[in-house]
Amino acid sequence: MPAREAPPDPRRRRALRTLGLARIAVAVVEVMALVENFRYVLGFTSFATENFFSYFTVQSAFLAVAVVGASGVIAVLGRREPGWLTGIRCLVITYVAVSGVVFGLIVYQARATGYRIDVPPSDQVLHFVVPVVLVVDWLLETVLGVRHVPVGWRTLWWVPLFPVGWLAYTLVRSPAVGWYPYFFLDPLQVGGPVGIAIACAIVLAVLLAVAALLVAATRIVRREGAGTLDPVPVERSDAPELAAAPR
């Protein structure tokens, strides 16, 4: 017998609309950061502008603008977000968060070896501010009890889909143009295909770990009137398998 879902609550509806407005604002800010970052790279005569759109961060940011913006509009309208959209949002937040971690490590390694990498405000927004805000939003959605169903563990099977497609595109394009978006994909810098495979395996493991934490967070909701976070059974979603809770 499925557990019943908590009845609608005016406070939760207001909280959901507030989160929706915040998501729309994040999408707008991210668009502004992308535009400003593109203008920034135009200042480098040695940088081919078409390479800008080949960064994993940039492609993930475009996905985030579309997905988070759509989620925000649905929330502001007070409608129930489809399970498949929540699942995709989980994936997008994972990609954005991990791209920020990778970028931070690249900057740290560069500075440790005496190589200068400038991090303009647009990069700070794309790599650090937006990922943190989206993760906080994801957690608040759970704490405030406005998420309708938990995200299913089967969502993790979808995590590699976009990164593997992007990797295939990069490994075909980069040797042809003589430019690699990240040093660990350049065989000359990591000792050949084996070094690339090891680096990609590490990144994939981090992606899966972050996604697993996001999924796990959706399975803890606040009971009405409770002072602590307790797991509460929620009836199974009729959404596609991407975001459906397991039986």
C-alpha angles and dihedrals in degrees: 000000000000119000114248120248119244112267119254113280125198091221092053091048090053091047091050092051090048090053089047092055089048091053092051089050091050091051091051093047090049092053089051091049091050091051092047092046091052090051088050095055090047086071091068109081091193093057118088105225093216088065088066091074092051095067115108089223093056095047090047089050092054089051090048092051091054099041100038091042092052091047090051093052091050091050093048089052088053093239128141112261112235114249092237091056091050089051092050090047088055090054094046093050088051092053094046093047095048093046087056092051092048092048091050091052091049091052091047093049092047094051092045089057094045096255114137120231118175117215108200121197091262090058091047090054094046097043105032116011100046095045092051093047093049093049091048090049090051092052094044090053088061098040092050091049096234097125110100100205136008118254113255122244089235086075087080090070088065096052097090094047100089098032092051091049090048091047093052090050091048096048090052097043103038099063089047094054097031094236131109121195092214130028094231090065093056108094091207091060100043103036101263135294094332092059091048091049092051093048092048091048090054092049091048091051090052091048091052092046093052092046090049091053091050092049092047090052091060091058094066116071133170116256114227107269094002121132097212137048110263131176110255124189112241124192115263117269121242088214123119118284092265092080105011118123113243119255 
